[in-house]
Amino acid sequence: MKIKIICASTHHGNTRKLAEHMARCTGAKLVDIAQTPAPDLTDCDLLGFASGVYFGDYHKDLARLAETAPIKPGQRIFLVHTCGMAYRDYARDMKKRLTARGALCVGCFHCRGYDTYAIWGKIGGIAKGHPNSRDLENAERFIRGLIS
């Protein structure tokens, strides 16, 4: 199975850590959206979008890609994100963007990630040490479940 993960992780590398681990344990190709702003999304069986949460949504470059890049009808996609504190479904808007274009969302994974945005920075940040080894194990279990 050919897997590709498109990643946007700009502050602490929380999401990159998850995406790299998922890529390592499955042989997926990892693409950094900052280095490859227009990756080919049609050459894989399973496509992941991985992002930190920025103002309640996925990174703007990933959102733009989801709205403009060619998506095969029925393309199997999954979503991954990290956030300091999960109090709502941050994948909701990204999922809507992709399913509106014919993609099939087969799963979403999230975990806490070290966060120093705004007020959190004044107190030294929240979710220190995340993603941790348990988060990585859960991420691996998630992606392996998608391929089996």
N, C-alpha and C positions, 0 to 999 in steps of 0.2 A: 504494500500500500504506500502510495506517495503522499507524504504529509508536508505541509508548509505552514509555518507560524510567522505571521507578520507582527512585529513588536514595536511598541512605543513606550520607552521607559526613560524619562528625562531627569528625574530628581535624585533619587537614592539608589536606583537600579533594582528596586524590589521586583518589578514585573520581569525585568530581564533575567533575574535569577531563576524565577519560575520557568520562563520560556526556554532558557538554556537547559535546564534540567529536563524538561519535557522533550526537547529536541535530542538531547544526549540519550535518553532512555528509549527513544523510538526511531532514531535515525532520521528525524524530520529535518527539513531545511529551515533554518532560522534567518529571517530577513528583518533588518533594522530599517524602519520606515524613514528615519533621518538620513540614512545613507543610500537608500533605494526608494525614492518617493513614488515610483510607479511600477511596482513589481507585477510580474505576470501571475494572475490568480487562477488561470484556467488550466494549468499544467499539473494539477494535483487531485487526489481523491478526497482528501480531508484538509480543510483550510482553517487555521486558527487566527484569531485576532486577539492580541494580548496588549493590555494597556494599564497604566496607572489611571486613577480617577482624577480628572481635572474639572473643577467646578461642576461636579455631579455627572460627568459624562466621560466617555473615552476620549483619548487625545484627538485634537482637531484634525490632524493629518490622517489618522485612521478613519475617523468619521467621514472625511471627504473621500477617501478611497472607497469606503463602503457605498457611497452615493454615486460614484462616477466610474469605477473600474468595471470592466466586463465580468459578469458573474454568470456561470453556466446555470441554466434552469435545473433545480434540484441539487445544486452544489452543496455538499455536506460541509457545514461550518461549525466551529465551536468558539466560545468566547472565554477569555481569561482576564481577570483584573485583580489588582491589589488596591487596598484603601486603608487609611488609618482607622476608620470606624465605619462599619457597615450598618447603616440605618435605613437603607432603601435599596431597591434593585437597580444598581448602576448599569447593568447590561441591557436594561429594557429598551432604551432608545437605539442602541447599536443593533440589537436583535430586530427591531422594527425596520430599521434602514435596510438590513440585509434580506429579511424575509419578504419585504415589499418588492424586492428585485428578483425574487424567485429562489433564494437560497433556503436550505433546510437546516435550521439550527438543531444540532444533535446534543448540545449540552453547554452548560456554563459552569466555570469554576472561579471561585474567588477566595482570597484569604487576606488577612490583615497585612499591612506593610508599614514600615517606619515612615512617619509623617511629621514634617516640621512646618507645614503650611500655616500661615497666619498666626492665630493665637497659640497653636500647638508649638510653634517654634519658640515662643516666649517662655514656655515651661519645659523646654528641652525635648519636645516631641512626644509622640505617642506610638504605641505598638513597636517599641524598640526590640530589635532582635528578630523581627519578622520580615520576610518569611523565614521560618526556622526549619529544622530538619523534619519535623512532623508535617509542616505545610508542604514541603517538597515531596514527602511520601504520599500525601493525599493528592497532590497534583499528578504524580506518577500513576497512582491508582485510577484517577479520573481519565487520563488520556489512554491508558491501556484498556480501560473499559470501553472507550469509543472505538478502538481498533479490533477488539475481539468480537 
